[in-house]
Amino acid sequence: MNRREVGALGEKIAADYLQKEGYRIRERNFRLREGEIDIIAEKDDFLVFVEVRTRASSSFGTAEESVTRYKIERLITVAQSYIQSHQDLPPSWRIDVVAVDLTPRGRLSRIELIEDVTS
């Protein structure tokens, strides 16, 4: 699988996982000039912006290690733009990360939800 296929598979796995955990998916792949948010969902009176990180190899570290402070700052900027441009949103918001590890054959080996990575 190429990098794009790995990312798309990871996002699909993450969306399915989040729905099973009680999240209601509002949008996927919301893009602005400043960046992209993989999944926008709602859960328990929170608007949740989800960054999905997928790895098919541990050569470059874990999926969650790839979420840098710079990436979080860009996610915050895009999240704030989304909030300003949409109505009827939950009163609070946060940014979560879903880390997805795949086997070399593209099967799920691990998934982890990390809530509120900005705190």
Phi and psi in degrees as GROMACS dihedral restraints (atoms count N, CA, C in turn):
[ dihedral_restraints ]
;  ai    aj    ak    al  type     phi  dphi    fc
    3     4     5     6     1   -85.6    20    10
    4     5     6     7     1   175.1    20    10
    6     7     8     9     1   -59.7    20    10
    7     8     9    10     1   -42.5    20    10
    9    10    11    12     1   -63.8    20    10
   10    11    12    13     1   -42.3    20    10
   12    13    14    15     1   -65.2    20    10
   13    14    15    16     1   -40.2    20    10
   15    16    17    18     1   -61.3    20    10
   16    17    18    19     1   -45.7    20    10
   18    19    20    21     1   -62.9    20    10
   19    20    21    22     1   -44.4    20    10
   21    22    23    24     1   -64.1    20    10
   22    23    24    25     1   -41.7    20    10
   24    25    26    27     1   -64.6    20    10
   25    26    27    28     1   -42.4    20    10
   27    28    29    30     1   -61.0    20    10
   28    29    30    31     1   -40.9    20    10
   30    31    32    33     1   -66.3    20    10
   31    32    33    34     1   -38.3    20    10
   33    34    35    36     1   -65.9    20    10
   34    35    36    37     1   -44.9    20    10
   36    37    38    39     1   -61.0    20    10
   37    38    39    40     1   -43.9    20    10
   39    40    41    42     1   -63.7    20    10
   40    41    42    43     1   -43.7    20    10
   42    43    44    45     1   -62.6    20    10
   43    44    45    46     1   -43.4    20    10
   45    46    47    48     1   -62.0    20    10
   46    47    48    49     1   -43.6    20    10
   48    49    50    51     1   -61.9    20    10
   49    50    51    52     1   -46.4    20    10
   51    52    53    54     1   -61.8    20    10
   52    53    54    55     1   -41.3    20    10
   54    55    56    57     1   -62.2    20    10
   55    56    57    58     1   -39.9    20    10
   57    58    59    60     1   -65.7    20    10
   58    59    60    61     1   -27.4    20    10
   60    61    62    63     1   -86.7    20    10
   61    62    63    64     1     4.3    20    10
   63    64    65    66     1    97.0    20    10
   64    65    66    67     1     7.5    20    10
   66    67    68    69     1   -80.2    20    10
   67    68    69    70     1   144.2    20    10
   69    70    71    72     1  -107.9    20    10
   70    71    72    73     1   115.6    20    10
   72    73    74    75     1   -73.3    20    10
   73    74    75    76     1   125.3    20    10
   75    76    77    78     1   -94.1    20    10
   76    77    78    79     1   -45.5    20    10
   78    79    80    81     1  -152.4    20    10
   79    80    81    82     1   157.5    20    10
   81    82    83    84     1  -128.7    20    10
   82    83    84    85     1   144.6    20    10
   84    85    86    87     1    56.0    20    10
   85    86    87    88     1    53.5    20    10
   87    88    89    90     1   -76.5    20    10
   88    89    90    91     1   120.8    20    10
   90    91    92    93     1  -119.3    20    10
   91    92    93    94     1   139.5    20    10
   93    94    95    96     1  -133.7    20    10
   94    95    96    97     1   171.9    20    10
   96    97    98    99     1   -57.8    20    10
   97    98    99   100     1   -34.4    20    10
   99   100   101   102     1   -76.4    20    10
  100   101   102   103     1   -16.6    20    10
  102   103   104   105     1   157.1    20    10
  103   104   105   106     1  -169.2    20    10
  105   106   107   108     1  -134.3    20    10
  106   107   108   109     1   146.2    20    10
  108   109   110   111     1  -115.4    20    10
  109   110   111   112     1   126.6    20    10
  111   112   113   114     1   -65.5    20    10
  112   113   114   115     1   -48.3    20    10
  114   115   116   117     1  -139.4    20    10
  115   116   117   118     1   134.5    20    10
  117   118   119   120     1  -116.9    20    10
  118   119   120   121     1   125.6    20    10
  120   121   122   123     1  -139.5    20    10
  121   122   123   124     1   174.4    20    10
  123   124   125   126     1  -127.0    20    10
  124   125   126   127     1   142.9    20    10
  126   127   128   129     1  -159.6    20    10
  127   128   129   130     1   129.2    20    10
  129   130   131   132     1    49.4    20    10
  130   131   132   133     1    55.7    20    10
  132   133   134   135     1    62.0    20    10
  133   134   135   136     1    22.4    20    10
  135   136   137   138     1  -120.4    20    10
  136   137   138   139     1   140.0    20    10
  138   139   140   141     1   -89.8    20    10
  139   140   141   142     1   124.7    20    10
  141   142   143   144     1  -117.7    20    10
  142   143   144   145     1   121.7    20    10
  144   145   146   147     1   -97.7    20    10
  145   146   147   148     1   121.6    20    10
  147   148   149   150     1  -114.3    20    10
  148   149   150   151     1   124.9    20    10
  150   151   152   153     1   -98.2    20    10
  151   152   153   154     1   124.5    20    10
  153   154   155   156     1  -103.5    20    10
  154   155   156   157     1   128.3    20    10
  156   157   158   159     1  -121.7    20    10
  157   158   159   160     1   124.1    20    10
  159   160   161   162     1  -122.0    20    10
  160   161   162   163     1   137.2    20    10
  162   163   164   165     1  -130.2    20    10
  163   164   165   166     1   136.8    20    10
  165   166   167   168     1  -106.4    20    10
  166   167   168   169     1     2.1    20    10
  168   169   170   171     1  -156.7    20    10
  169   170   171   172     1   151.4    20    10
  171   172   173   174     1   -96.9    20    10
  172   173   174   175     1    13.6    20    10
  174   175   176   177     1   -58.2    20    10
  175   176   177   178     1   -32.5    20    10
  177   178   179   180     1  -111.5    20    10
  178   179   180   181     1    25.8    20    10
  180   181   182   183     1    92.3    20    10
  181   182   183   184     1  -178.5    20    10
  183   184   185   186     1   -78.5    20    10
  184   185   186   187     1   162.9    20    10
  186   187   188   189     1   -59.4    20    10
  187   188   189   190     1   -46.8    20    10
  189   190   191   192     1   -67.9    20    10
  190   191   192   193     1   -27.5    20    10
  192   193   194   195     1   -66.9    20    10
  193   194   195   196     1   -19.4    20    10
  195   196   197   198     1   -81.9    20    10
  196   197   198   199     1    -3.6    20    10
  198   199   200   201     1   -89.8    20    10
  199   200   201   202     1   102.2    20    10
  201   202   203   204     1   -88.1    20    10
  202   203   204   205     1   167.4    20    10
  204   205   206   207     1   -59.3    20    10
  205   206   207   208     1   -40.6    20    10
  207   208   209   210     1   -60.7    20    10
  208   209   210   211     1   -44.1    20    10
  210   211   212   213     1   -62.9    20    10
  211   212   213   214     1   -42.4    20    10
  213   214   215   216     1   -62.3    20    10
  214   215   216   217     1   -41.5    20    10
  216   217   218   219     1   -62.4    20    10
  217   218   219   220     1   -39.9    20    10
  219   220   221   222     1   -66.1    20    10
  220   221   222   223     1   -39.6    20    10
  222   223   224   225     1   -62.2    20    10
  223   224   225   226     1   -40.8    20    10
  225   226   227   228     1   -61.6    20    10
  226   227   228   229     1   -43.5    20    10
  228   229   230   231     1   -60.7    20    10
  229   230   231   232     1   -46.4    20    10
  231   232   233   234     1   -68.1    20    10
  232   233   234   235     1   -39.1    20    10
  234   235   236   237     1   -61.2    20    10
  235   236   237   238     1   -44.1    20    10
  237   238   239   240     1   -63.6    20    10
  238   239   240   241     1   -38.4    20    10
  240   241   242   243     1   -64.7    20    10
  241   242   243   244     1   -40.9    20    10
  243   244   245   246     1   -61.5    20    10
  244   245   246   247     1   -45.7    20    10
  246   247   248   249     1   -61.1    20    10
  247   248   249   250     1   -41.6    20    10
  249   250   251   252     1   -68.5    20    10
  250   251   252   253     1   -26.5    20    10
  252   253   254   255     1  -100.8    20    10
  253   254   255   256     1     2.1    20    10
  255   256   257   258     1  -128.1    20    10
  256   257   258   259     1   150.7    20    10
  258   259   260   261     1  -113.4    20    10
  259   260   261   262     1   172.6    20    10
  261   262   263   264     1    55.7    20    10
  262   263   264   265     1    49.9    20    10
  264   265   266   267     1  -103.4    20    10
  265   266   267   268     1   155.9    20    10
  267   268   269   270     1   -57.9    20    10
  268   269   270   271     1   157.4    20    10
  270   271   272   273     1   -70.5    20    10
  271   272   273   274     1   -24.9    20    10
  273   274   275   276     1  -122.8    20    10
  274   275   276   277     1   160.2    20    10
  276   277   278   279     1  -143.5    20    10
  277   278   279   280     1   159.6    20    10
  279   280   281   282     1  -154.5    20    10
  280   281   282   283     1   169.7    20    10
  282   283   284   285     1  -117.4    20    10
  283   284   285   286     1   124.2    20    10
  285   286   287   288     1  -111.9    20    10
  286   287   288   289     1   159.5    20    10
  288   289   290   291     1  -123.2    20    10
  289   290   291   292     1   135.3    20    10
  291   292   293   294     1  -112.0    20    10
  292   293   294   295     1   118.3    20    10
  294   295   296   297     1   -97.5    20    10
  295   296   297   298     1   126.0    20    10
  297   298   299   300     1  -122.5    20    10
  298   299   300   301     1   123.7    20    10
  300   301   302   303     1  -110.3    20    10
  301   302   303   304     1   131.7    20    10
  303   304   305   306     1  -113.2    20    10
  304   305   306   307     1   153.8    20    10
  306   307   308   309     1   -74.5    20    10
  307   308   309   310     1   166.7    20    10
  309   310   311   312     1   -58.1    20    10
  310   311   312   313     1   -21.9    20    10
  312   313   314   315     1   -91.9    20    10
  313   314   315   316     1     5.3    20    10
  315   316   317   318     1    86.2    20    10
  316   317   318   319     1    18.6    20    10
  318   319   320   321     1   -97.3    20    10
  319   320   321   322     1   148.3    20    10
  321   322   323   324     1   -66.2    20    10
  322   323   324   325     1   127.4    20    10
  324   325   326   327     1  -111.8    20    10
  325   326   327   328     1   -25.5    20    10
  327   328   329   330     1  -161.9    20    10
  328   329   330   331     1   142.7    20    10
  330   331   332   333     1  -138.1    20    10
  331   332   333   334     1   136.2    20    10
  333   334   335   336     1  -139.7    20    10
  334   335   336   337     1   132.7    20    10
  336   337   338   339     1  -100.3    20    10
  337   338   339   340     1   124.1    20    10
  339   340   341   342     1  -114.5    20    10
  340   341   342   343     1   111.7    20    10
  342   343   344   345     1   -86.3    20    10
  343   344   345   346     1   144.9    20    10
  345   346   347   348     1    51.4    20    10
  346   347   348   349     1    66.1    20    10
  348   349   350   351     1   -73.4    20    10
  349   350   351   352     1    -6.0    20    10
  351   352   353   354     1   -88.4    20    10
  352   353   354   355     1    -9.2    20    10
